[in-house]
Amino acid sequence: MTVIAVVPGDGIGPEVTDEAVRLLDDMRLGLEFDHLDEVNATTFRRTGAGMSPQDFERIRSSKSVLFGAIGAPGVNNSEYGRGVLIKMRFELDLYVNHRPAFLWEDRLSPLRDERRRNVDCVIVRENSEGLYVGVGGRVRADTPHEIAIDEEVTTYHGVSRVLDYAFSKARKSVCLVDKSNAVPNGGNLWQRCWRDAVEKNPGIDCSHLYVDAAAMRLIADPSAFDVIVTSNSYGDILSDLTAQLAGGLGMAASANLNPETGFGVYEPVHGSAPDIAGRGTANPLGAILSAALLCEGIGLTEAALAIRGAVSAAVSAGRCTPDIGGSLSTREAGAAVRAELG
């Protein structure tokens, strides 16, 4: 049996993850689920750590992870997040964040121009460097003279390998997004690695945009993009933008990957949404589509295609949650997708 670690987390995380696991279980894919229900804000409040060393070893020994969401009112989410999600990303070297955006149903697009609604792209975000490594500090904290410094870390190794991944996923084109005109040191390193990657991939159309121009172009015509590759912070922002263009965060799936080891943490990107937790209205499709990415990542390609087809059919028929035009509860929406799978 292939062991998948399941970390439901907080808020709506357990609700949506439960629907994803139920679907995978019904498909009889030979998966065994190791549920780590204790990795949550309650544990963090009690112990000061969201994930114990024993929990982390269970995760490390699994094939991959299906993750819900973390975050709760009154919790230091920065410290908590670094002890759970960031810990997995850095210690398991999950250097790629893979965020696909696909418009499943035309009515979900906020764009008026029907010709430009065909969103079908991937944001490949460098996931282990940049501004999020935590380098920096504060001087004279909590005084009128406070100084705060956050430093961006960029390495040749980190940039080169994420560019290689981006080109491996391209169907027709790759667009590098940076701000090398204003951030010259790291920007020049990205540009150097980009030139090498372009030379190694002569059959792929290549382009470059500064991040502000890329944001405008995505809104004007997202159908122009296939793969966008960028830094940690810019990818964080642009991937939420593409998610909104494709129907909102409720349907957005993601994968944190190490392509060399094959390990991945797969999660919906909507967060824990504590304001709607327990109401039964959370959209489970982000978690279900993350499960499809998981299947793809462990070699179950046909299962991934079947899940996406079932999601498309359910959404097109309006059998979904209110945030995307339906009237179903979380459980009913999950059942609708399972029904489409037959």
C-alpha positions as CSV (number, residue, x, y, z in Angstrom):
1,M,0.0,0.0,0.0
2,T,1.1,3.6,-0.7
3,V,0.9,5.6,2.5
4,I,-0.4,9.2,2.1
5,A,-0.1,11.4,5.2
6,V,-3.2,13.5,5.8
7,V,-2.9,16.8,7.7
8,P,-6.4,18.3,8.0
9,G,-5.2,21.3,10.1
10,D,-7.6,24.1,11.2
11,G,-10.8,25.8,10.3
12,I,-12.3,24.4,7.1
13,G,-9.2,22.3,6.5
14,P,-10.7,19.1,8.1
15,E,-14.0,19.6,6.2
16,V,-12.5,19.9,2.7
17,T,-9.8,17.4,3.3
18,D,-12.4,14.8,4.4
19,E,-14.1,15.1,1.0
20,A,-10.8,14.7,-0.9
21,V,-9.9,11.6,1.2
22,R,-13.4,10.1,0.8
23,L,-13.1,10.5,-3.0
24,L,-9.7,8.9,-3.2
25,D,-10.9,6.1,-0.9
26,D,-13.9,5.4,-3.2
27,M,-11.6,5.2,-6.2
28,R,-9.8,2.2,-4.7
29,L,-6.3,3.3,-5.8
30,G,-4.4,1.3,-3.3
31,L,-3.7,4.2,-1.0
32,E,-3.5,4.0,2.8
33,F,-4.1,7.2,4.8
34,D,-2.2,8.2,7.9
35,H,-4.2,10.9,9.6
36,L,-2.2,13.4,11.6
37,D,-5.2,15.1,13.3
38,E,-3.1,16.5,16.1
39,V,-1.1,18.9,13.8
40,N,-3.2,22.0,14.5
41,A,-3.5,25.3,16.3
42,T,-4.8,23.6,19.5
43,T,-1.6,21.6,19.7
44,F,0.4,24.8,19.0
45,R,-1.4,26.7,21.8
46,R,-0.7,23.8,24.3
47,T,2.9,22.9,23.4
48,G,4.3,25.8,21.4
49,A,4.9,23.6,18.4
50,G,2.3,22.8,15.7
51,M,4.2,19.6,14.7
52,S,6.1,17.2,16.9
53,P,9.3,15.5,15.7
54,Q,7.3,12.2,15.7
55,D,4.7,13.8,13.4
56,F,7.4,15.0,11.1
57,E,8.9,11.6,10.8
58,R,5.5,10.1,9.9
59,I,5.3,12.7,7.2
60,R,8.8,12.1,6.0
61,S,8.2,8.3,5.8
62,S,5.0,8.7,3.7
63,K,4.8,8.9,-0.1
64,S,3.3,12.4,-0.1
65,V,1.0,14.6,2.0
66,L,-2.5,15.8,1.5
67,F,-2.8,19.0,3.5
68,G,-5.8,21.1,4.6
69,A,-5.1,24.5,6.0
70,I,-3.6,26.0,9.1
71,G,-4.3,29.2,11.0
72,A,-6.7,30.2,13.8
73,P,-7.7,33.4,15.6
74,G,-5.4,34.4,18.4
75,V,-2.5,32.3,17.1
76,N,0.9,33.7,16.0
77,N,0.4,32.4,12.5
78,S,4.0,33.4,11.4
79,E,5.6,31.2,14.1
80,Y,3.0,28.5,13.7
81,G,3.3,28.4,10.0
82,R,7.1,28.2,10.1
83,G,6.8,25.2,12.4
84,V,4.5,23.3,10.0
85,L,4.3,24.4,6.4
86,I,7.6,26.2,6.1
87,K,9.3,23.3,8.1
88,M,8.1,20.8,5.5
89,R,9.1,23.0,2.6
90,F,12.6,23.6,3.8
91,E,13.5,20.3,5.5
92,L,12.1,18.2,2.7
93,D,13.5,20.7,0.1
94,L,10.1,21.2,-1.6
95,Y,11.6,23.9,-3.9
96,V,8.8,24.1,-6.4
97,N,5.4,25.5,-5.8
98,H,3.2,24.4,-8.7
99,R,-0.1,26.3,-9.0
100,P,-2.3,25.5,-12.0
101,A,-5.1,27.8,-13.0
102,F,-7.9,26.5,-15.2
103,L,-11.3,28.0,-15.9
104,W,-13.7,25.0,-15.4
105,E,-16.8,26.9,-16.4
106,D,-17.2,30.2,-18.3
107,R,-19.6,31.7,-15.8
108,L,-16.8,31.8,-13.2
109,S,-14.6,34.2,-15.0
110,P,-14.7,37.9,-13.9
111,L,-13.5,38.9,-17.4
112,R,-16.0,40.6,-19.8
113,D,-14.2,39.6,-23.0
114,E,-15.2,36.1,-23.7
115,R,-12.3,35.6,-26.1
116,R,-9.8,36.0,-23.3
117,R,-11.4,33.8,-20.6
118,N,-9.5,30.7,-21.6
119,V,-7.4,30.5,-18.4
120,D,-5.1,27.4,-18.6
121,C,-1.7,28.2,-17.2
122,V,0.7,27.2,-14.4
123,I,2.5,29.5,-12.0
124,V,5.9,27.9,-11.1
125,R,7.1,29.6,-8.0
126,E,10.6,29.2,-6.4
127,N,9.6,27.9,-3.0
128,S,12.7,27.8,-0.9
129,E,14.5,31.1,-1.3
130,G,13.6,34.8,-1.8
131,L,12.0,37.0,0.9
132,Y,10.5,34.1,2.8
133,V,13.6,32.5,4.2
134,G,13.4,34.7,7.3
135,V,16.8,36.4,7.0
136,G,16.7,39.9,8.7
137,G,15.7,41.4,12.0
138,R,14.5,44.4,14.0
139,V,16.4,47.0,15.8
140,R,14.8,49.2,18.5
141,A,11.6,47.2,18.2
142,D,8.3,48.7,19.2
143,T,9.8,52.2,19.5
144,P,9.4,55.3,17.2
145,H,12.9,54.5,15.9
146,E,12.3,50.9,14.9
147,I,14.3,49.5,11.9
148,A,13.0,46.3,10.2
149,I,15.1,44.4,7.6
150,D,14.0,41.5,5.5
151,E,16.6,40.2,3.1
152,E,16.0,38.3,-0.2
153,V,18.1,35.3,-0.8
154,T,18.8,34.1,-4.4
155,T,21.2,31.3,-5.4
156,Y,22.3,30.0,-8.7
157,H,21.4,26.5,-7.7
158,G,17.9,27.5,-6.5
159,V,17.0,29.5,-9.6
160,S,18.5,27.0,-12.1
161,R,16.6,24.1,-10.8
162,V,13.2,25.9,-10.7
163,L,13.7,27.1,-14.3
164,D,14.5,23.5,-15.3
165,Y,11.2,22.4,-13.8
166,A,9.3,25.2,-15.5
167,F,10.6,24.2,-18.9
168,S,9.7,20.5,-18.2
169,K,6.1,21.5,-17.7
170,A,5.8,23.8,-20.7
171,R,3.4,22.8,-23.5
172,K,4.2,25.8,-25.7
173,S,5.8,28.7,-23.8
174,V,7.6,29.9,-20.6
175,C,7.5,33.5,-19.3
176,L,10.0,34.6,-16.7
177,V,8.6,37.3,-14.4
178,D,11.0,39.4,-12.2
179,K,11.8,42.9,-11.3
180,S,15.4,43.0,-12.4
181,N,15.2,46.6,-13.4
182,A,14.7,47.6,-9.8
183,V,16.2,44.7,-7.9
184,P,19.5,44.3,-9.7
185,N,21.5,41.8,-7.7
186,G,19.1,38.9,-7.5
187,G,17.5,40.1,-10.7
188,N,20.8,39.7,-12.6
189,L,21.2,36.2,-11.2
190,W,17.7,35.3,-12.4
191,Q,18.5,36.8,-15.8
192,R,21.8,34.9,-16.1
193,C,20.1,31.5,-15.3
194,W,17.2,32.4,-17.6
195,R,19.6,32.9,-20.6
196,D,21.1,29.5,-19.9
197,A,17.7,27.8,-19.6
198,V,16.5,29.4,-22.9
199,E,19.5,28.2,-24.7
200,K,18.9,24.6,-23.4
201,N,15.3,24.6,-24.6
202,P,15.2,25.9,-28.2
203,G,11.8,24.4,-29.0
204,I,9.9,26.5,-26.4
205,D,8.7,30.1,-26.9
206,C,10.3,32.3,-24.2
207,S,9.4,35.7,-23.0
208,H,10.2,38.0,-20.0
209,L,8.0,40.5,-18.2
210,Y,8.5,42.7,-15.1
211,V,6.1,41.7,-12.4
212,D,3.9,44.8,-12.7
213,A,3.6,44.4,-16.4
214,A,2.8,40.7,-15.9
215,A,0.0,41.5,-13.5
216,M,-1.6,43.9,-16.0
217,R,-1.1,41.4,-18.9
218,L,-2.7,38.6,-16.9
219,I,-5.9,40.6,-16.3
220,A,-5.9,41.9,-19.9
221,D,-5.5,38.4,-21.5
222,P,-4.6,35.4,-19.3
223,S,-5.1,33.1,-22.3
224,A,-1.7,34.4,-23.5
225,F,0.2,32.4,-20.8
226,D,1.2,28.8,-20.5
227,V,3.9,28.6,-17.8
228,I,5.0,31.5,-15.7
229,V,8.1,31.1,-13.6
230,T,9.1,33.5,-10.9
231,S,10.4,34.1,-7.4
232,N,8.8,33.1,-4.1
233,S,7.1,36.4,-3.3
234,Y,6.0,37.4,-6.8
235,G,4.7,33.8,-7.4
236,D,2.7,34.0,-4.2
237,I,0.9,37.1,-5.5
238,L,0.5,36.2,-9.1
239,S,-0.8,32.7,-8.3
240,D,-3.7,34.2,-6.3
241,L,-4.4,36.5,-9.2
242,T,-4.7,33.7,-11.7
243,A,-6.8,31.7,-9.2
244,Q,-9.3,34.5,-9.1
245,L,-9.4,34.8,-12.9
246,A,-10.2,31.0,-12.9
247,G,-13.1,31.1,-10.5
248,G,-11.7,32.0,-7.1
249,L,-9.6,30.5,-4.3
250,G,-12.2,27.9,-3.4
251,M,-11.2,25.9,-6.5
252,A,-7.4,26.6,-6.4
253,A,-5.1,23.7,-5.9
254,S,-1.4,23.6,-5.3
255,A,1.6,21.3,-4.9
256,N,4.9,21.9,-3.0
257,L,7.3,19.6,-4.8
258,N,10.8,18.1,-4.9
259,P,10.9,16.7,-8.4
260,E,14.1,14.7,-7.6
261,T,12.7,12.8,-4.7
262,G,9.1,12.8,-6.0
263,F,7.8,13.9,-2.6
264,G,5.0,16.5,-2.5
265,V,2.7,18.4,-0.1
266,Y,-0.6,19.0,-1.9
267,E,-3.0,21.6,-0.5
268,P,-5.9,23.9,-1.5
269,V,-4.8,27.5,-1.2
270,H,-7.9,29.1,0.4
271,G,-6.5,29.0,3.9
272,S,-8.4,28.0,7.1
273,A,-11.2,30.5,6.7
274,P,-12.3,30.4,10.4
275,D,-15.3,32.7,9.7
276,I,-17.1,29.9,7.8
277,A,-15.6,26.9,9.6
278,G,-18.3,24.4,10.8
279,R,-21.0,25.9,8.6
280,G,-20.8,23.3,5.9
281,T,-20.5,25.9,3.1
282,A,-16.7,25.6,2.4
283,N,-15.9,24.7,-1.2
284,P,-14.1,21.2,-1.3
285,L,-13.0,21.5,-4.9
286,G,-9.6,23.0,-4.1
287,A,-8.9,20.1,-1.9
288,I,-10.3,17.6,-4.4
289,L,-8.2,19.1,-7.3
290,S,-5.2,19.0,-5.0
291,A,-5.9,15.3,-4.6
292,A,-5.8,15.1,-8.4
293,L,-2.4,16.7,-8.4
294,L,-1.3,14.2,-5.8
295,C,-2.4,11.3,-8.0
296,E,-0.5,12.8,-10.9
297,G,2.6,13.2,-8.7
298,I,2.6,9.6,-7.6
299,G,2.0,8.2,-11.1
300,L,-1.8,7.7,-11.0
301,T,-2.4,9.8,-14.2
302,E,-5.6,8.2,-15.2
303,A,-7.1,8.8,-11.7
304,A,-6.0,12.5,-11.9
305,L,-7.8,12.9,-15.3
306,A,-10.9,11.2,-14.0
307,I,-11.1,13.5,-10.9
308,R,-10.7,16.6,-13.1
309,G,-13.4,15.4,-15.5
310,A,-15.8,14.8,-12.6
311,V,-15.1,18.2,-11.1
312,S,-15.7,19.8,-14.5
313,A,-19.0,18.0,-15.0
314,A,-20.3,18.8,-11.5
315,V,-19.4,22.5,-11.8
316,S,-20.9,22.8,-15.3
317,A,-24.2,21.3,-13.9
318,G,-24.2,23.8,-11.0
319,R,-23.8,21.0,-8.5
320,C,-21.4,23.0,-6.3
321,T,-21.1,25.3,-3.3
322,P,-22.6,28.9,-3.2
323,D,-19.3,30.7,-3.8
324,I,-19.2,29.4,-7.4
325,G,-22.9,29.6,-8.1
326,G,-24.4,26.5,-6.6
327,S,-26.4,25.8,-3.5
328,L,-24.8,22.6,-2.1
329,S,-23.1,22.1,1.2
330,T,-19.5,21.0,1.5
331,R,-20.5,17.3,1.8
332,E,-23.1,17.5,-1.0
333,A,-20.6,19.1,-3.3
334,G,-18.1,16.3,-2.6
335,A,-20.8,13.7,-3.2
336,A,-21.6,15.4,-6.5
337,V,-18.1,14.9,-7.7
338,R,-18.0,11.3,-6.5
339,A,-21.3,10.7,-8.4
340,E,-19.8,11.9,-11.6
341,L,-17.0,9.4,-11.1
342,G,-19.7,6.7,-11.1
